[in-house]
């Protein structure tokens, strides 16, 4: 099947831009060494420096959706959610698999047998040194922290919306009735007459 190529992540866009420079600087470097260098450089980038790659990733997502529509292929929802929504944290092995797919073009052929791909990725992971695996563990920890931060921001935003809706609902209810004797509507409550004041009023009448 001639399926549209899935959109690249921010990190994959960054890798494409920097990979050639690393291979030129370190001739004969293994894929694992190149990925280690890329991960190290990516970690040092500021949010502002990562922004161009995020924009490139967003454009590639548009390309993917457009190609799916033109070919009559159903858009992969998980892929779109990963780019637009809250992406679940990845394990060290998942990050390695993503790098391996990009480096060695694993999974590019839809007819490839999945178990063989899994075995290839696992073998590549087992061949990494302890230091190289530790680098992926650090990236996984950073991704988990990213996920927790995004979850916290979403919860806080939800709490603010709920508090605002509750406040607006309460204000709307008070606007249609005199809450607490008119205090909520902006009018002071009427004071109850004392017996003496009532007698004086009756004499005047």
N, C-alpha and C positions, 0 to 999 in steps of 0.2 A: 504494500500500500504506500502511495506517495503522500505521506503525512507531512504537514507543515512542521518545520523545525521549531522546537519549543523556545520560548524567549529566554534570553540570558538574564542572569541575576546581576546585581550591581558588581559583585565580586568577579563574576565571569567576564564582564565588560572590562574591568580593571586588568584582569589576567591577560586578556587578549592584547591590551595596549602595552603591557610591560614585559610579556614573556620573551619577545625577540631580543630585547635589550639584555635580559639575563642570560640567554643562551649565547649571545655574542660575548658577554663578559666572562662567562664560565663555560668554555667549550667542552663538550662531552659530559655535561652535567646530567645526572639522572632525572627522571620525571619527579621523583620524590624531593630531590634537592631544589629543583626549580620551584615546586609548589611551596617548599619551606621558605624560599626567598620571597616569593610572592606574598605569602601570608604575613611575613615579617614586615614587608613594606606596607601592606594594606592596614595593618594594625597601627602604624604610625601616622596614617592619614587623619586629618581633622574632618569633621562633618562637612565643612565647606569644600575641602579637597575631594571628598567622595561624591559631591553633588553632581558633577558632570557624568559620572558613571551611573548614578541613579536615573538621570534624565535619559541616558542612552538605553538603559534597561526598560524604562517606561515606553520609549519609542519602539523598542523591539517587541514589547508586549502588544502594542497597537498593530505592528506588522503581523504578529502571530494570529491575532483575532481576525484581521482582515483576510489573511490567507485561508483560515478555517472557513470563513463565510463564503469566499469565492470558490472553494473546492467542495462546499457542502459537507464539511467535516464538523462534527460536534466539538466545541471548545472544551478542553480539559479544565474542569472547574477547579481542581486542586492547584493547577498551574496558575490560573488567574487569581485565585485567592491568595496564593503565596506572594504574588507581586502587589496586589492591591490591599489585602487584608492583613490580619495578624498571623504571621507565619510562626508555626510551632518551632521550638528549639530543635536543633539537629545534634545528633551524637557525633563523636569523633569519627566513627566509621562512616556515617552518612556524609560528613563533610569530605572525607577522603574519597568516597564513591563519586561525589559530585566533581571533585577535582580530576579523578581518573577518567570520568566520562568526557570531560573537556580536553584533557591532555591526550588520551589515547583513542578518542572518538568511540568509546564504548557505548553501546546502545543506540548508535546512529541508525543502524539497520533494524527496522521493525520486525524482520523475520528472524532475528537472532533469538536463540533459546535463552530464556531468563535464567534458569539454573546455571548455565555456563557463564553468564555474565556475573552472577553472584559469586561463583567459584573463583573467577578471575580477579574480582575486586578483593575477595577475602585473601587470596594468595598474595596480591600486591600489598595488602595491609600487613600480613605476616612477615613480609620481606623488609618492612621498614625497621629502622633501628629504634631503640627505646627513645632516643632523643627526638626522632622524627615523629613517632607516635605521640610523644608528649606535646609537640607543637600542635597537633590536631586536638589533643585534649584541652589545650589552652584556648583554641578557637571555639571549641564546643562550650567551654565555660563562659566565654565572652558572649556567645550566641544565647546561652541560657539567661545571662544577665540582661541581654537586650530584650528577650521575651518577657521577663519579669517586669522590666521597666515599662514596656508597652502595655502590659496587663494592668499595671498600677495606674498608668495614665488613663486607660479606658475606664477603670473602676471609678476614678476620681471624676472623670467627665460625666459618667452616668449618675453619680451621686449629686453632682451639681445640677444636672437636668432635672432629676427627681425633686430636689429641694426647690428649684425654681417653679416647677409645675405645681408643687404643693402650695407654694406661696401665692402663685397667681390664682389658684383655685380658691384659696382662702379669702383673698382680696375680692374675688368676684362674688363670692357668697355674701360677704359683708356689704358690698356695694348695693345689693338688691334688698337688704334689710337693715334695720337699725340694730347693729350688734352692740350688746351691753348698754342699752339705753341711749344709743347714738354716738358712743365714744368712737367706734370704728368708722362711722360715717363722717366724722369730723365735727359733729354737733355735740355740745356739752349735754349731759343728761339733765333732765328736769329734776329740781330739788323738791322733795316732799314737803308739804306745808305742815308747820307745827300747829297745835291747837290754838295758841295765842294768835298766830298770824291769820288763821281761819276766822276767829271771832272778830278781829279788826276788819277783815274783808267784809264780813256780814254786816257790821255796823255802818260801813261806808255805803253799802248797797241800800 
